[in-house]
């Protein structure tokens, strides 16, 4: 899909601001929320992301429905809510919109967060819950 100059500029601005917010969310929550300067950076970054997202065309918004545009559009009431919005929205914004900028020199060094890994059930927990563990005799063979 060919991007218009306006969309390209808005995408670059959105992802650039999302990078800063994403990096803040990599720190422990308590550390960021206890520091007034970090909270201000987080809220400013989200406001800048919101402004850049408003400049995007409706087609890009429709094509990338995985991004929670409505959640990004709302101004958080508290630093705690800003943190939750940043943790939920920012990685998805970067992951979903970066492919649109592939080949652009401005986007060459942007971060690319990986998708969260799906958790597998722990086998040991289900074994213990389902029944007894089989014991081995002293010579290493399973007991009956």
WOFENFEN-V219014 format. One record per pair of residues at least 24 apart in sequence whose C-alpha atoms are under 10 Angstrom apart, sorted by the first residue. I is the first residue (numbers start at 1). GAP is how many residues later the second one is. Records with the same first field share a line. If there is no record, write none. Layout:
I->GAP + GAP
//
This chain:
1->59 + 99
2->98
3->54 + 57 + 97 + 98
4->53
6->49 + 50 + 51
7->45 + 46 + 48 + 49 + 50 + 53
8->48 + 92 + 93 + 96
9->43 + 46 + 47
10->39 + 41 + 42 + 43 + 44 + 45 + 46 + 47
11->38 + 41 + 42 + 44 + 45 + 49 + 82 + 83 + 86 + 87 + 89 + 90 + 96
12->40 + 85 + 86 + 88 + 89 + 92 + 94 + 95 + 98
13->35 + 36 + 38 + 39 + 40 + 42
14->31 + 32 + 34 + 35 + 36 + 37 + 38 + 39 + 40 + 41 + 42 + 76 + 79 + 80 + 83
15->34 + 37 + 38 + 75 + 76 + 78 + 79 + 80 + 82 + 83 + 86 + 92 + 95 + 96
16->29 + 32 + 33 + 36 + 78 + 90 + 91 + 94 + 95
17->25 + 27 + 28 + 29 + 30 + 31 + 32 + 33 + 35 + 73 + 77
18->24 + 27 + 28 + 30 + 31 + 32 + 68 + 71 + 72 + 73 + 74 + 75 + 76 + 92 + 93
19->26 + 30 + 71 + 72 + 74 + 75 + 91 + 92 + 93 + 94
20->25 + 26 + 70 + 91
21->24 + 25 + 28 + 62 + 65 + 66 + 68 + 69 + 70
22->64 + 65 + 66 + 67 + 68 + 69 + 71 + 72 + 89 + 91
23->67 + 68 + 88
24->59 + 62 + 63
25->58 + 59 + 61 + 62 + 63 + 65 + 66
26->61
29->51 + 54 + 55 + 58
30->50
32->47 + 51
33->46 + 47 + 49 + 50
34->45
36->43
39->39 + 40 + 41 + 43 + 44
40->39
42->37 + 40 + 41 + 44
43->32 + 33 + 35 + 36 + 39 + 40 + 43
45->41
46->26 + 27 + 28 + 29 + 30 + 36 + 37 + 39 + 40 + 43 + 44
47->25 + 26 + 27 + 28 + 29
49->24 + 41 + 44
50->24 + 25
53->40
60->37 + 40
63->33
64->28 + 29 + 32 + 33
65->31
66->26 + 27 + 29 + 30
67->24 + 25 + 26 + 27 + 28 + 29 + 30
68->24 + 25
69->24
91->24 + 25
//
